[in-house]
Amino acid sequence: MRGRLQRGQTLLESAYPENSGDFQFAYNLGRVHYFKKEFPKAEEYARRAIALNPNSADVYVLLGQIKLKQNQVGDAQEDFH
């Protein structure tokens, strides 16, 4: 799975500059970094995704999961609500 994540990350990051205004790119980069346990980077992309689409429940769930992994339970509860 590690190889697939790395390939996905490479592809997304190479296309991101041309698609930085696309919610899916930011969201999926956040997910890739989450699964690679790169939580600060995952949070950065999740917040970019929220800025692009503040109505997406999926990205708030992702942000809550990121916060839980960093033992920020109070912040995670806010993101899940």
HELIX and SHEET records of a PDB file:
HELIX    1   1 ARG A    2  ALA A   15  1                                  14    
HELIX    2   2 TYR A   16  ASN A   19  5                                   4    
HELIX    3   3 PHE A   23  PHE A   35  1                                  13    
HELIX    4   4 PHE A   39  LEU A   52  1                                  14    
HELIX    5   5 ALA A   57  LYS A   69  1                                  13    
HELIX    6   6 VAL A   73  PHE A   80  1                                   8    
END                                                                             
